[in-house]
């Protein structure tokens, strides 16, 4: 299983969702320690979105989504290569 930490529209950050994100990150870390078949991809591993990357409050533009997907696949491929060695 692959858990990819999501990203917020930069204008929607608040103290509450930052705190909630910390709780979720902690739970994800515990899951990956407990279950070796879970891969957690932290938000900072992949390029973070900027205000102009979003087409609305929740969705990124198609080009940005494709770039994100490419980076994510490269990250996972590199990680798998390191784990095989």
N, CA, C and O atoms as a Tinker XYZ file with bonds, in Angstrom:
   340  protein
     1  N      0.837000   -1.138000    0.000000    73     2
     2  CA     0.000000    0.000000    0.000000    64     1     3
     3  C      0.904000    1.229000    0.000000    63     2     4     5
     4  O      1.939000    1.256000    0.666000    81     3
     5  N      0.498000    2.235000   -0.751000    73     3     6
     6  CA     1.251000    3.480000   -0.801000    64     5     7
     7  C      0.371000    4.601000   -0.266000    63     6     8     9
     8  O     -0.717000    4.847000   -0.787000    81     7
     9  N      0.841000    5.273000    0.768000    73     7    10
    10  CA     0.147000    6.428000    1.335000    64     9    11
    11  C      0.895000    7.681000    0.920000    63    10    12    13
    12  O      2.049000    7.874000    1.302000    81    11
    13  N      0.250000    8.523000    0.149000    73    11    14
    14  CA     0.867000    9.764000   -0.313000    64    13    15
    15  C      0.222000   10.908000    0.454000    63    14    16    17
    16  O     -0.985000   11.133000    0.365000    81    15
    17  N      1.044000   11.626000    1.206000    73    15    18
    18  CA     0.522000   12.757000    1.967000    64    17    19
    19  C      0.025000   13.830000    1.012000    63    18    20    21
    20  O      0.741000   14.234000    0.096000    81    19
    21  N     -1.185000   14.283000    1.223000    73    19    22
    22  CA    -1.785000   15.286000    0.352000    64    21    23
    23  C     -1.252000   16.683000    0.600000    63    22    24    25
    24  O     -0.434000   16.908000    1.492000    81    23
    25  N     -1.724000   17.597000   -0.193000    73    23    26
    26  CA    -1.315000   18.991000   -0.084000    64    25    27
    27  C     -2.562000   19.855000   -0.060000    63    26    28    29
    28  O     -3.575000   19.518000   -0.674000    81    27
    29  N     -2.486000   20.951000    0.639000    73    27    30
    30  CA    -3.580000   21.908000    0.712000    64    29    31
    31  C     -3.333000   23.063000   -0.241000    63    30    32    33
    32  O     -2.190000   23.368000   -0.580000    81    31
    33  N     -4.401000   23.697000   -0.664000    73    31    34
    34  CA    -4.249000   24.975000   -1.367000    64    33    35
    35  C     -3.586000   25.918000   -0.364000    63    34    36    37
    36  O     -4.033000   26.002000    0.780000    81    35
    37  N     -2.532000   26.627000   -0.766000    73    35    38
    38  CA    -1.805000   27.486000    0.176000    64    37    39
    39  C     -2.692000   28.485000    0.929000    63    38    40    41
    40  O     -2.369000   28.856000    2.057000    81    39
    41  N     -3.779000   28.917000    0.337000    73    39    42
    42  CA    -4.644000   29.890000    1.007000    64    41    43
    43  C     -5.536000   29.262000    2.074000    63    42    44    45
    44  O     -6.181000   29.978000    2.840000    81    43
    45  N     -5.579000   27.932000    2.131000    73    43    46
    46  CA    -6.465000   27.275000    3.095000    64    45    47
    47  C     -5.743000   26.792000    4.347000    63    46    48    49
    48  O     -6.378000   26.214000    5.230000    81    47
    49  N     -4.441000   27.010000    4.447000    73    47    50
    50  CA    -3.734000   26.573000    5.646000    64    49    51
    51  C     -4.262000   27.312000    6.864000    63    50    52    53
    52  O     -4.469000   28.525000    6.842000    81    51
    53  N     -4.471000   26.555000    7.912000    73    51    54
    54  CA    -4.879000   27.134000    9.186000    64    53    55
    55  C     -4.156000   26.365000   10.288000    63    54    56    57
    56  O     -3.582000   25.303000   10.048000    81    55
    57  N     -4.193000   26.905000   11.470000    73    55    58
    58  CA    -3.553000   26.231000   12.597000    64    57    59
    59  C     -4.175000   24.851000   12.816000    63    58    60    61
    60  O     -3.470000   23.895000   13.139000    81    59
    61  N     -5.492000   24.748000   12.641000    73    59    62
    62  CA    -6.175000   23.465000   12.871000    64    61    63
    63  C     -5.745000   22.399000   11.872000    63    62    64    65
    64  O     -5.462000   21.266000   12.262000    81    63
    65  N     -5.692000   22.752000   10.563000    73    63    66
    66  CA    -5.319000   21.686000    9.619000    64    65    67
    67  C     -3.837000   21.368000    9.689000    63    66    68    69
    68  O     -3.437000   20.261000    9.329000    81    67
    69  N     -3.017000   22.292000   10.135000    73    67    70
    70  CA    -1.595000   21.986000   10.351000    64    69    71
    71  C     -1.454000   21.006000   11.517000    63    70    72    73
    72  O     -0.668000   20.062000   11.442000    81    71
    73  N     -2.212000   21.227000   12.596000    73    71    74
    74  CA    -2.194000   20.300000   13.738000    64    73    75
    75  C     -2.719000   18.923000   13.334000    63    74    76    77
    76  O     -2.132000   17.901000   13.692000    81    75
    77  N     -3.816000   18.900000   12.595000    73    75    78
    78  CA    -4.389000   17.637000   12.135000    64    77    79
    79  C     -3.389000   16.894000   11.248000    63    78    80    81
    80  O     -3.253000   15.675000   11.346000    81    79
    81  N     -2.699000   17.623000   10.393000    73    79    82
    82  CA    -1.699000   17.003000    9.533000    64    81    83
    83  C     -0.606000   16.345000   10.370000    63    82    84    85
    84  O     -0.127000   15.267000   10.019000    81    83
    85  N     -0.209000   16.974000   11.462000    73    83    86
    86  CA     0.793000   16.383000   12.352000    64    85    87
    87  C      0.305000   15.079000   12.965000    63    86    88    89
    88  O      1.073000   14.125000   13.081000    81    87
    89  N     -0.958000   15.027000   13.357000    73    87    90
    90  CA    -1.546000   13.805000   13.921000    64    89    91
    91  C     -1.557000   12.699000   12.873000    63    90    92    93
    92  O     -1.183000   11.562000   13.158000    81    91
    93  N     -1.984000   13.034000   11.669000    73    91    94
    94  CA    -2.050000   12.042000   10.589000    64    93    95
    95  C     -0.653000   11.520000   10.259000    63    94    96    97
    96  O     -0.463000   10.315000   10.092000    81    95
    97  N      0.331000   12.428000   10.164000    73    95    98
    98  CA     1.710000   12.003000    9.881000    64    97    99
    99  C      2.203000   11.009000   10.926000    63    98   100   101
   100  O      2.846000   10.014000   10.594000    81    99
   101  N      1.901000   11.283000   12.170000    73    99   102
   102  CA     2.316000   10.401000   13.258000    64   101   103
   103  C      1.679000    9.017000   13.110000    63   102   104   105
   104  O      2.341000    7.997000   13.301000    81   103
   105  N      0.405000    8.993000   12.772000    73   103   106
   106  CA    -0.287000    7.706000   12.580000    64   105   107
   107  C      0.273000    6.950000   11.374000    63   106   108   109
   108  O      0.419000    5.729000   11.416000    81   107
   109  N      0.586000    7.681000   10.301000    73   107   110
   110  CA     1.189000    7.041000    9.124000    64   109   111
   111  C      2.541000    6.440000    9.489000    63   110   112   113
   112  O      2.858000    5.329000    9.066000    81   111
   113  N      3.338000    7.162000   10.269000    73   111   114
   114  CA     4.653000    6.651000   10.671000    64   113   115
   115  C      4.501000    5.361000   11.470000    63   114   116   117
   116  O      5.267000    4.418000   11.268000    81   115
   117  N      3.534000    5.306000   12.363000    73   115   118
   118  CA     3.301000    4.089000   13.145000    64   117   119
   119  C      2.881000    2.930000   12.247000    63   118   120   121
   120  O      3.305000    1.793000   12.451000    81   119
   121  N      2.042000    3.226000   11.251000    73   119   122
   122  CA     1.618000    2.175000   10.325000    64   121   123
   123  C      2.795000    1.612000    9.541000    63   122   124   125
   124  O      2.907000    0.398000    9.375000    81   123
   125  N      3.676000    2.493000    9.056000    73   123   126
   126  CA     4.807000    2.014000    8.262000    64   125   127
   127  C      5.804000    1.249000    9.122000    63   126   128   129
   128  O      6.490000    0.358000    8.621000    81   127
   129  N      5.896000    1.583000   10.416000    73   127   130
   130  CA     6.758000    0.815000   11.313000    64   129   131
   131  C      6.174000   -0.567000   11.577000    63   130   132   133
   132  O      6.905000   -1.551000   11.689000    81   131
   133  N      4.873000   -0.627000   11.671000    73   131   134
   134  CA     4.208000   -1.882000   12.014000    64   133   135
   135  C      4.047000   -2.817000   10.821000    63   134   136   137
   136  O      4.197000   -4.032000   10.951000    81   135
   137  N      3.738000   -2.239000    9.647000    73   135   138
   138  CA     3.477000   -3.042000    8.450000    64   137   139
   139  C      4.500000   -2.703000    7.367000    63   138   140   141
   140  O      4.508000   -1.591000    6.839000    81   139
   141  N      5.335000   -3.636000    7.049000    73   139   142
   142  CA     6.419000   -3.387000    6.087000    64   141   143
   143  C      5.937000   -3.260000    4.646000    63   142   144   145
   144  O      6.703000   -2.845000    3.776000    81   143
   145  N      4.690000   -3.609000    4.383000    73   143   146
   146  CA     4.170000   -3.493000    3.015000    64   145   147
   147  C      3.484000   -2.141000    2.768000    63   146   148   149
   148  O      2.818000   -1.955000    1.749000    81   147
   149  N      3.655000   -1.198000    3.712000    73   147   150
   150  CA     3.109000    0.152000    3.545000    64   149   151
   151  C      4.253000    1.114000    3.296000    63   150   152   153
   152  O      5.228000    1.158000    4.047000    81   151
   153  N      4.115000    1.876000    2.237000    73   151   154
   154  CA     5.086000    2.921000    1.920000    64   153   155
   155  C      4.410000    4.265000    2.122000    63   154   156   157
   156  O      3.337000    4.522000    1.576000    81   155
   157  N      5.045000    5.113000    2.906000    73   155   158
   158  CA     4.525000    6.458000    3.165000    64   157   159
   159  C      5.387000    7.458000    2.409000    63   158   160   161
   160  O      6.610000    7.463000    2.546000    81   159
   161  N      4.747000    8.301000    1.617000    73   159   162
   162  CA     5.450000    9.327000    0.855000    64   161   163
   163  C      5.102000   10.683000    1.467000    63   162   164   165
   164  O      4.001000   11.189000    1.251000    81   163
   165  N      6.029000   11.281000    2.232000    73   163   166
   166  CA     5.769000   12.590000    2.828000    64   165   167
   167  C      5.605000   13.675000    1.762000    63   166   168   169
   168  O      6.186000   13.597000    0.679000    81   167
   169  N      4.817000   14.666000    2.087000    73   167   170
   170  CA     4.535000   15.757000    1.158000    64   169   171
   171  C      5.816000   16.421000    0.648000    63   170   172   173
   172  O      5.912000   16.752000   -0.534000    81   171
   173  N      6.779000   16.613000    1.512000    73   171   174
   174  CA     8.000000   17.334000    1.123000    64   173   175
   175  C      8.916000   16.521000    0.211000    63   174   176   177
   176  O      9.897000   17.049000   -0.314000    81   175
   177  N      8.599000   15.233000    0.021000    73   175   178
   178  CA     9.394000   14.388000   -0.873000    64   177   179
   179  C      9.166000   14.770000   -2.336000    63   178   180   181
   180  O     10.068000   14.666000   -3.167000    81   179
   181  N      7.961000   15.207000   -2.630000    73   179   182
   182  CA     7.562000   15.598000   -3.985000    64   181   183
   183  C      7.363000   17.112000   -3.968000    63   182   184   185
   184  O      7.058000   17.685000   -2.922000    81   183
   185  N      7.533000   17.751000   -5.102000    73   183   186
   186  CA     7.355000   19.203000   -5.169000    64   185   187
   187  C      6.016000   19.622000   -4.575000    63   186   188   189
   188  O      4.983000   19.004000   -4.831000    81   187
   189  N      6.057000   20.680000   -3.778000    73   187   190
   190  CA     4.822000   21.197000   -3.193000    64   189   191
   191  C      4.126000   22.108000   -4.188000    63   190   192   193
   192  O      4.768000   22.757000   -5.014000    81   191
   193  N      2.818000   22.147000   -4.098000    73   191   194
   194  CA     2.028000   22.978000   -5.001000    64   193   195
   195  C      2.041000   24.439000   -4.555000    63   194   196   197
   196  O      2.115000   24.741000   -3.364000    81   195
   197  N      1.970000   25.326000   -5.526000    73   195   198
   198  CA     1.853000   26.751000   -5.250000    64   197   199
   199  C      0.424000   27.192000   -5.541000    63   198   200   201
   200  O     -0.366000   26.432000   -6.102000    81   199
   201  N      0.105000   28.397000   -5.165000    73   199   202
   202  CA    -1.232000   28.948000   -5.393000    64   201   203
   203  C     -1.637000   28.838000   -6.862000    63   202   204   205
   204  O     -2.775000   28.483000   -7.169000    81   203
   205  N     -0.718000   29.140000   -7.760000    73   203   206
   206  CA    -1.047000   29.137000   -9.192000    64   205   207
   207  C     -1.196000   27.729000   -9.772000    63   206   208   209
   208  O     -1.686000   27.574000  -10.891000    81   207
   209  N     -0.779000   26.701000   -9.023000    73   207   210
   210  CA    -0.933000   25.316000   -9.490000    64   209   211
   211  C     -2.383000   24.840000   -9.410000    63   210   212   213
   212  O     -2.765000   23.888000  -10.091000    81   211
   213  N     -3.183000   25.500000   -8.582000    73   211   214
   214  CA    -4.565000   25.076000   -8.361000    64   213   215
   215  C     -5.518000   25.742000   -9.339000    63   214   216   217
   216  O     -5.394000   26.929000   -9.639000    81   215
   217  N     -6.473000   24.957000   -9.833000    73   215   218
   218  CA    -7.505000   25.529000  -10.710000    64   217   219
   219  C     -8.716000   25.985000   -9.909000    63   218   220   221
   220  O     -9.532000   26.775000  -10.384000    81   219
   221  N     -8.820000   25.467000   -8.669000    73   219   222
   222  CA    -9.855000   25.908000   -7.729000    64   221   223
   223  C     -9.310000   25.646000   -6.327000    63   222   224   225
   224  O     -8.100000   25.493000   -6.156000    81   223
   225  N    -10.162000   25.593000   -5.349000    73   223   226
   226  CA    -9.700000   25.411000   -3.976000    64   225   227
   227  C     -9.158000   24.040000   -3.648000    63   226   228   229
   228  O     -8.549000   23.851000   -2.595000    81   227
   229  N     -9.371000   23.062000   -4.544000    73   227   230
   230  CA    -8.998000   21.684000   -4.231000    64   229   231
   231  C     -8.198000   20.967000   -5.312000    63   230   232   233
   232  O     -7.401000   20.082000   -5.000000    81   231
   233  N     -8.394000   21.328000   -6.558000    73   231   234
   234  CA    -7.838000   20.565000   -7.683000    64   233   235
   235  C     -6.743000   21.353000   -8.379000    63   234   236   237
   236  O     -6.840000   22.565000   -8.572000    81   235
   237  N     -5.680000   20.612000   -8.757000    73   235   238
   238  CA    -4.598000   21.256000   -9.503000    64   237   239
   239  C     -4.899000   21.169000  -11.002000    63   238   240   241
   240  O     -5.712000   20.360000  -11.449000    81   239
   241  N     -4.224000   22.021000  -11.751000    73   239   242
   242  CA    -4.349000   21.981000  -13.208000    64   241   243
   243  C     -3.807000   20.647000  -13.730000    63   242   244   245
   244  O     -2.943000   20.034000  -13.103000    81   243
   245  N     -4.314000   20.212000  -14.864000    73   243   246
   246  CA    -3.941000   18.915000  -15.427000    64   245   247
   247  C     -2.422000   18.796000  -15.595000    63   246   248   249
   248  O     -1.845000   17.772000  -15.228000    81   247
   249  N     -1.775000   19.810000  -16.135000    73   247   250
   250  CA    -0.321000   19.785000  -16.345000    64   249   251
   251  C      0.414000   19.562000  -15.019000    63   250   252   253
   252  O      1.372000   18.792000  -14.957000    81   251
   253  N     -0.037000   20.235000  -13.968000    73   251   254
   254  CA     0.596000   20.115000  -12.656000    64   253   255
   255  C      0.389000   18.702000  -12.101000    63   254   256   257
   256  O      1.305000   18.117000  -11.524000    81   255
   257  N     -0.811000   18.163000  -12.279000    73   255   258
   258  CA    -1.085000   16.804000  -11.831000    64   257   259
   259  C     -0.219000   15.774000  -12.533000    63   258   260   261
   260  O      0.252000   14.820000  -11.914000    81   259
   261  N     -0.010000   15.970000  -13.829000    73   259   262
   262  CA     0.851000   15.057000  -14.583000    64   261   263
   263  C      2.302000   15.151000  -14.129000    63   262   264   265
   264  O      2.991000   14.135000  -14.036000    81   263
   265  N      2.772000   16.367000  -13.844000    73   263   266
   266  CA     4.140000   16.546000  -13.340000    64   265   267
   267  C      4.293000   15.887000  -11.970000    63   266   268   269
   268  O      5.297000   15.232000  -11.694000    81   267
   269  N      3.281000   16.070000  -11.115000    73   267   270
   270  CA     3.301000   15.451000   -9.788000    64   269   271
   271  C      3.365000   13.926000   -9.917000    63   270   272   273
   272  O      4.147000   13.271000   -9.229000    81   271
   273  N      2.546000   13.376000  -10.794000    73   271   274
   274  CA     2.517000   11.922000  -10.996000    64   273   275
   275  C      3.876000   11.412000  -11.472000    63   274   276   277
   276  O      4.350000   10.374000  -11.011000    81   275
   277  N      4.494000   12.139000  -12.389000    73   275   278
   278  CA     5.818000   11.744000  -12.885000    64   277   279
   279  C      6.840000   11.742000  -11.744000    63   278   280   281
   280  O      7.620000   10.799000  -11.615000    81   279
   281  N      6.839000   12.789000  -10.922000    73   279   282
   282  CA     7.766000   12.855000   -9.784000    64   281   283
   283  C      7.502000   11.721000   -8.798000    63   282   284   285
   284  O      8.440000   11.107000   -8.289000    81   283
   285  N      6.232000   11.445000   -8.531000    73   283   286
   286  CA     5.883000   10.382000   -7.600000    64   285   287
   287  C      6.365000    9.029000   -8.116000    63   286   288   289
   288  O      6.939000    8.247000   -7.358000    81   287
   289  N      6.139000    8.748000   -9.390000    73   287   290
   290  CA     6.585000    7.475000   -9.959000    64   289   291
   291  C      8.109000    7.355000   -9.932000    63   290   292   293
   292  O      8.638000    6.277000   -9.661000    81   291
   293  N      8.817000    8.449000  -10.209000    73   291   294
   294  CA    10.281000    8.425000  -10.138000    64   293   295
   295  C     10.743000    8.157000   -8.705000    63   294   296   297
   296  O     11.667000    7.375000   -8.481000    81   295
   297  N     10.098000    8.807000   -7.742000    73   295   298
   298  CA    10.439000    8.583000   -6.332000    64   297   299
   299  C     10.244000    7.115000   -5.962000    63   298   300   301
   300  O     11.125000    6.500000   -5.361000    81   299
   301  N      9.089000    6.556000   -6.321000    73   299   302
   302  CA     8.794000    5.165000   -5.975000    64   301   303
   303  C      9.735000    4.202000   -6.677000    63   302   304   305
   304  O     10.157000    3.208000   -6.087000    81   303
   305  N     10.070000    4.487000   -7.935000    73   303   306
   306  CA    10.999000    3.647000   -8.681000    64   305   307
   307  C     12.378000    3.671000   -8.027000    63   306   308   309
   308  O     13.003000    2.623000   -7.863000    81   307
   309  N     12.857000    4.858000   -7.653000    73   307   310
   310  CA    14.157000    4.975000   -6.988000    64   309   311
   311  C     14.151000    4.263000   -5.643000    63   310   312   313
   312  O     15.119000    3.594000   -5.282000    81   311
   313  N     13.081000    4.409000   -4.922000    73   311   314
   314  CA    12.958000    3.753000   -3.607000    64   313   315
   315  C     12.986000    2.231000   -3.762000    63   314   316   317
   316  O     13.658000    1.531000   -3.004000    81   315
   317  N     12.247000    1.731000   -4.753000    73   315   318
   318  CA    12.219000    0.284000   -4.991000    64   317   319
   319  C     13.604000   -0.213000   -5.371000    63   318   320   321
   320  O     14.003000   -1.300000   -4.953000    81   319
   321  N     14.348000    0.566000   -6.159000    73   319   322
   322  CA    15.699000    0.187000   -6.537000    64   321   323
   323  C     16.623000    0.110000   -5.344000    63   322   324   325
   324  O     17.453000   -0.796000   -5.263000    81   323
   325  N     16.497000    1.049000   -4.408000    73   323   326
   326  CA    17.323000    1.044000   -3.188000    64   325   327
   327  C     16.970000   -0.156000   -2.314000    63   326   328   329
   328  O     17.852000   -0.760000   -1.703000    81   327
   329  N     15.690000   -0.503000   -2.252000    73   327   330
   330  CA    15.281000   -1.624000   -1.400000    64   329   331
   331  C     15.729000   -2.963000   -1.970000    63   330   332   333
   332  O     15.948000   -3.915000   -1.221000    81   331
   333  N     15.868000   -3.043000   -3.297000    73   331   334
   334  CA    16.335000   -4.292000   -3.922000    64   333   335
   335  C     17.824000   -4.506000   -3.694000    63   334   336   337
   336  O     18.289000   -5.645000   -3.669000    81   335
   337  N     18.562000   -3.438000   -3.530000    73   335   338
   338  CA    20.029000   -3.545000   -3.380000    64   337   339
   339  C     20.452000   -3.834000   -1.968000    63   338   340
   340  O     21.646000   -3.950000   -1.692000    81   339
